[in-house]
Amino acid sequence: MAAATQSSFAANGTWQDIAATLPAAANADVLLQNIGQQPVKVCFGGASAPATDLAGVTVYRQGTIVGNAANVWVRSPGGTSLAVTVGHSGGVSGNVASLGNVAAGAADTGNPVKVGGVYNVTQPTLSDGQRGNVQLTARGEVLTAIGYVGSIASIVTGIGVDASGSVNGLNTYARPMVFNGTTWDRAKKPGSTNRLLSAAATTNATSVKTSAADLFRARGYNASASARYLKLYNKASAPTVGTDTPVATYYLPPSSTFEIAFDTPLYFGTGLAFALTGAAVDSDTTAIAAGDILCLNIHYA
């Protein structure tokens, strides 16, 4: 702080104009530091004393405030003398209380830093290292984007009421994603079903989907007195049974219904295909009898 003077004032609990203690030209930019033991009330501007003891800003011990006015009113509410340092603010260190250069609701002007934000019809696009303003909605709500990375997730929050007055609260928009081992996919519902109402007297090699698929459930009935086996393949065409290696093989108990379900769908990156055989080994090509498997439903996306 340049050109500082130190002054003490009587503690009579009234507002006192300390402009006379300021160095010449200090009115252009005044810094005041409370070096006493008691809080000090400070009010910048006005030829007359503030009308109420509640006016101004409280500056606590060792606190600092900067203002711009021809008159600087101070008062000490305590019973001890009031001690302050005043002068030009040629450089400020420590705790500083400053006043904004525009009022709330006024057109924005000047440079950051400010407390509050700014409303823009079109959101700004900043470059690396640039300073920006907190963005507000047209109703003064803080506009926030959280955790947005490409198309993975988008959460936008705003607290308050929209322009029509029809929304009040926290608005959240999200897209659940599932990791497939390589990339993130949007979570899906089992929107498709492949049906085999009655098995043929073959291995029933079948292509269910010729592109990436999520398998949610397979259910049906084994009408045979012997176990049968459902084999699933990551393939975009019907499998070559006995040659292609299944992703999974499931035991279908004799003369029983069966259901194979996944809490998280089983992912097939190339395609989804299946076959039905009489033995479990990957190389088995034993055809089942006609009608051994009934109402096989494969639910997938």
C-alpha positions as CSV (number, residue, x, y, z in Angstrom):
1,M,0.0,0.0,0.0
2,A,1.5,3.3,-1.1
3,A,1.4,6.6,0.7
4,A,-0.1,5.2,3.9
5,T,-1.1,7.1,7.0
6,Q,-2.0,5.6,10.3
7,S,-4.8,7.2,12.4
8,S,-6.6,6.7,15.6
9,F,-10.2,7.9,16.3
10,A,-12.3,8.3,19.4
11,A,-14.5,5.3,20.1
12,N,-17.8,7.3,20.4
13,G,-19.8,4.8,18.3
14,T,-20.6,7.4,15.7
15,W,-19.7,7.6,12.0
16,Q,-16.6,9.6,11.3
17,D,-15.3,10.9,7.9
18,I,-11.6,10.2,7.7
19,A,-11.2,11.7,4.2
20,A,-9.1,14.5,5.8
21,T,-6.5,12.0,6.8
22,L,-6.0,10.7,3.3
23,P,-3.0,11.7,1.2
24,A,-3.6,14.0,-1.8
25,A,-5.3,12.2,-4.7
26,A,-6.0,9.1,-2.6
27,N,-9.7,9.5,-3.2
28,A,-9.2,8.0,-6.6
29,D,-8.4,4.6,-5.0
30,V,-8.6,4.2,-1.2
31,L,-7.3,1.2,0.7
32,L,-8.3,0.8,4.4
33,Q,-6.8,-1.7,6.8
34,N,-8.1,-2.3,10.3
35,I,-5.1,-2.5,12.6
36,G,-7.1,-2.2,15.8
37,Q,-8.6,-4.8,18.0
38,Q,-12.2,-4.3,17.2
39,P,-14.3,-4.7,14.0
40,V,-14.7,-1.5,12.0
41,K,-17.7,-0.4,9.9
42,V,-16.7,1.2,6.6
43,C,-18.9,3.1,4.1
44,F,-17.5,4.8,1.0
45,G,-19.1,7.9,-0.5
46,G,-21.6,10.5,0.6
47,A,-21.0,13.9,2.1
48,S,-23.3,13.0,5.0
49,A,-22.9,10.3,7.5
50,P,-24.8,7.0,6.8
51,A,-28.3,7.1,8.1
52,T,-28.1,3.8,10.0
53,D,-25.4,2.0,12.0
54,L,-26.1,-1.1,9.9
55,A,-24.8,0.6,6.7
56,G,-21.4,-0.2,5.2
57,V,-19.2,-3.2,5.4
58,T,-17.7,-4.8,8.5
59,V,-13.9,-5.0,8.4
60,Y,-12.5,-7.3,11.1
61,R,-9.0,-7.1,12.7
62,Q,-6.3,-7.1,10.0
63,G,-9.0,-7.1,7.3
64,T,-8.6,-4.9,4.3
65,I,-11.1,-3.2,2.0
66,V,-10.7,-1.1,-1.2
67,G,-13.1,1.6,-2.4
68,N,-13.5,4.7,-4.5
69,A,-15.1,7.8,-3.0
70,A,-14.5,11.3,-1.9
71,N,-15.7,10.5,1.6
72,V,-14.8,7.5,3.7
73,W,-17.0,6.9,6.8
74,V,-15.9,4.7,9.6
75,R,-17.3,3.8,13.0
76,S,-16.1,1.6,15.8
77,P,-19.0,-0.1,17.7
78,G,-16.8,-1.0,20.6
79,G,-15.4,0.9,23.6
80,T,-11.8,1.2,22.4
81,S,-10.1,3.6,20.1
82,L,-10.5,3.0,16.4
83,A,-7.1,2.5,14.6
84,V,-6.9,2.2,10.8
85,T,-4.3,2.6,8.1
86,V,-5.4,4.4,4.9
87,G,-3.8,5.2,1.6
88,H,-3.4,4.3,-2.1
89,S,-3.9,0.7,-3.0
90,G,-0.8,0.3,-5.0
91,G,-0.7,-3.4,-4.3
92,V,-2.8,-5.5,-1.9
93,S,-1.8,-8.6,0.0
94,G,-3.8,-10.6,2.6
95,N,-7.6,-10.8,2.8
96,V,-9.2,-8.2,0.6
97,A,-12.9,-7.4,0.4
98,S,-13.8,-5.7,-3.0
99,L,-17.0,-4.4,-4.5
100,G,-18.2,-5.3,-8.0
101,N,-18.2,-2.8,-10.8
102,V,-21.8,-3.5,-11.9
103,A,-24.9,-4.2,-10.0
104,A,-26.8,-7.5,-10.1
105,G,-29.1,-7.6,-13.1
106,A,-27.1,-4.9,-15.0
107,A,-25.3,-5.5,-18.3
108,D,-22.0,-7.2,-17.8
109,T,-18.9,-5.0,-18.2
110,G,-15.2,-5.2,-17.2
111,N,-13.1,-8.3,-16.7
112,P,-13.4,-11.3,-14.3
113,V,-13.0,-11.8,-11.3
114,K,-16.6,-11.3,-10.1
115,V,-19.0,-13.0,-7.7
116,G,-22.0,-14.2,-9.8
117,G,-22.2,-15.1,-13.4
118,V,-23.4,-14.0,-16.8
119,Y,-26.2,-15.1,-19.1
120,N,-25.4,-15.8,-22.8
121,V,-28.0,-16.9,-25.4
122,T,-25.2,-18.8,-27.1
123,Q,-22.7,-20.4,-24.7
124,P,-19.1,-19.3,-25.2
125,T,-16.4,-21.5,-26.7
126,L,-13.1,-21.1,-24.8
127,S,-9.6,-22.1,-25.8
128,D,-7.1,-23.7,-23.5
129,G,-5.9,-21.3,-20.8
130,Q,-8.6,-18.7,-21.3
131,R,-10.6,-17.2,-18.3
132,G,-14.4,-17.5,-18.4
133,N,-17.5,-16.5,-16.5
134,V,-19.9,-18.7,-14.6
135,Q,-22.8,-19.3,-17.0
136,L,-26.4,-18.6,-15.9
137,T,-29.8,-19.4,-17.4
138,A,-32.2,-16.6,-18.3
139,R,-33.6,-16.8,-14.8
140,G,-30.3,-16.5,-13.0
141,E,-29.8,-20.3,-12.4
142,V,-26.3,-21.7,-12.5
143,L,-25.9,-23.8,-15.7
144,T,-23.7,-26.8,-15.1
145,A,-22.4,-29.7,-17.3
146,I,-21.0,-32.6,-15.4
147,G,-19.0,-35.6,-16.6
148,Y,-19.7,-35.1,-20.3
149,V,-17.2,-37.0,-22.6
150,G,-18.4,-37.3,-26.2
151,S,-21.5,-39.4,-26.3
152,I,-20.7,-41.4,-23.1
153,A,-22.8,-39.3,-20.6
154,S,-24.5,-36.0,-20.4
155,I,-25.8,-34.5,-17.2
156,V,-27.1,-30.9,-17.2
157,T,-28.4,-29.4,-14.0
158,G,-30.3,-26.3,-13.2
159,I,-32.0,-25.3,-10.0
160,G,-35.1,-23.1,-10.1
161,V,-38.0,-22.4,-12.4
162,D,-37.9,-22.2,-16.1
163,A,-39.2,-19.2,-18.1
164,S,-42.8,-20.6,-18.2
165,G,-42.7,-21.3,-14.5
166,S,-43.5,-25.0,-15.1
167,V,-40.2,-26.6,-13.8
168,N,-38.9,-26.4,-10.3
169,G,-36.0,-28.5,-9.0
170,L,-33.0,-30.4,-10.2
171,N,-33.2,-31.5,-13.9
172,T,-30.9,-34.4,-14.8
173,Y,-30.4,-36.0,-18.2
174,A,-28.3,-39.2,-18.5
175,R,-27.6,-42.0,-20.9
176,P,-26.6,-45.3,-19.1
177,M,-23.6,-46.9,-20.7
178,V,-22.2,-50.5,-20.5
179,F,-18.6,-51.4,-21.2
180,N,-18.3,-54.3,-23.6
181,G,-14.6,-54.9,-22.9
182,T,-13.4,-52.5,-25.6
183,T,-15.7,-49.6,-25.9
184,W,-18.8,-48.1,-24.1
185,D,-22.2,-48.9,-25.5
186,R,-25.6,-47.4,-24.7
187,A,-27.6,-49.7,-22.4
188,K,-30.3,-51.6,-24.4
189,K,-33.5,-53.4,-23.9
190,P,-34.2,-57.0,-25.3
191,G,-36.1,-55.6,-28.3
192,S,-35.9,-58.7,-30.6
193,T,-36.7,-62.4,-30.2
194,N,-35.6,-65.4,-32.3
195,R,-38.0,-68.3,-32.1
196,L,-37.6,-72.0,-32.8
197,L,-41.0,-73.5,-32.2
198,S,-39.9,-77.1,-32.8
199,A,-36.4,-78.4,-33.4
200,A,-35.5,-80.2,-36.7
201,A,-33.7,-83.5,-36.8
202,T,-30.4,-81.6,-37.3
203,T,-28.0,-79.5,-35.2
204,N,-30.3,-76.6,-36.0
205,A,-27.4,-74.3,-36.8
206,T,-29.0,-70.8,-36.9
207,S,-27.8,-67.2,-37.3
208,V,-29.7,-64.9,-34.9
209,K,-28.0,-61.6,-35.7
210,T,-25.3,-60.7,-38.2
211,S,-23.8,-57.9,-36.2
212,A,-22.9,-57.1,-32.6
213,A,-25.5,-58.4,-30.2
214,D,-26.5,-58.4,-26.5
215,L,-28.1,-61.7,-25.3
216,F,-30.5,-61.2,-22.4
217,R,-32.3,-64.6,-22.1
218,A,-32.9,-68.0,-23.7
219,R,-35.8,-70.2,-22.6
220,G,-37.6,-73.3,-23.9
221,Y,-38.5,-76.9,-23.2
222,N,-36.4,-80.1,-23.7
223,A,-39.0,-82.7,-24.6
224,S,-36.3,-85.4,-24.9
225,A,-35.6,-88.0,-22.2
226,S,-32.0,-87.2,-22.7
227,A,-29.9,-84.1,-22.0
228,R,-29.5,-81.7,-24.9
229,Y,-27.0,-78.8,-25.3
230,L,-27.4,-75.2,-26.5
231,K,-24.2,-73.8,-28.0
232,L,-23.8,-70.1,-28.6
233,Y,-21.4,-68.6,-31.2
234,N,-19.9,-65.2,-31.8
235,K,-20.4,-65.3,-35.5
236,A,-22.2,-63.3,-38.2
237,S,-23.5,-66.4,-39.9
238,A,-24.8,-69.8,-39.1
239,P,-22.1,-71.8,-37.3
240,T,-20.2,-74.8,-38.7
241,V,-21.0,-77.2,-35.9
242,G,-18.1,-79.2,-34.7
243,T,-15.6,-76.8,-36.3
244,D,-16.5,-73.4,-34.8
245,T,-15.8,-73.0,-31.1
246,P,-18.8,-71.9,-29.0
247,V,-18.6,-68.9,-26.7
248,A,-20.8,-70.8,-24.2
249,T,-22.4,-74.3,-23.9
250,Y,-25.5,-74.8,-21.8
251,Y,-26.9,-78.0,-20.4
252,L,-30.7,-78.5,-21.1
253,P,-32.0,-81.1,-18.6
254,P,-34.2,-83.9,-20.0
255,S,-38.0,-83.5,-20.0
256,S,-37.7,-80.1,-18.4
257,T,-38.2,-76.4,-19.1
258,F,-35.0,-74.3,-19.1
259,E,-34.2,-70.6,-18.8
260,I,-30.8,-69.0,-19.2
261,A,-30.8,-65.3,-18.1
262,F,-28.2,-62.6,-17.7
263,D,-28.4,-59.7,-15.3
264,T,-25.9,-58.0,-17.6
265,P,-26.4,-59.1,-21.2
266,L,-23.8,-61.5,-22.8
267,Y,-22.1,-59.5,-25.5
268,F,-21.3,-60.9,-29.0
269,G,-19.1,-58.4,-30.9
270,T,-19.4,-60.1,-34.3
271,G,-22.8,-61.7,-34.4
272,L,-25.0,-64.1,-32.5
273,A,-25.6,-67.7,-33.6
274,F,-26.6,-71.0,-32.0
275,A,-26.8,-74.8,-32.4
276,L,-28.4,-77.7,-30.6
277,T,-26.4,-81.0,-30.1
278,G,-26.6,-84.3,-28.4
279,A,-23.2,-84.0,-26.6
280,A,-21.4,-81.2,-24.9
281,V,-17.9,-81.3,-26.4
282,D,-17.1,-78.5,-28.9
283,S,-16.4,-81.0,-31.7
284,D,-19.7,-82.9,-31.4
285,T,-22.0,-82.9,-34.4
286,T,-24.7,-85.2,-33.1
287,A,-28.0,-84.1,-34.5
288,I,-31.0,-84.1,-32.1
289,A,-34.3,-85.6,-32.9
290,A,-37.2,-83.6,-34.4
291,G,-39.2,-82.0,-31.7
292,D,-36.6,-82.6,-29.0
293,I,-36.5,-78.8,-28.2
294,L,-39.8,-76.9,-28.2
295,C,-40.5,-73.2,-28.0
296,L,-36.9,-72.0,-27.9
297,N,-37.0,-68.2,-27.5
298,I,-33.8,-66.2,-27.7
299,H,-34.3,-62.6,-26.5
300,Y,-31.6,-60.2,-27.7
301,A,-30.7,-56.7,-28.8
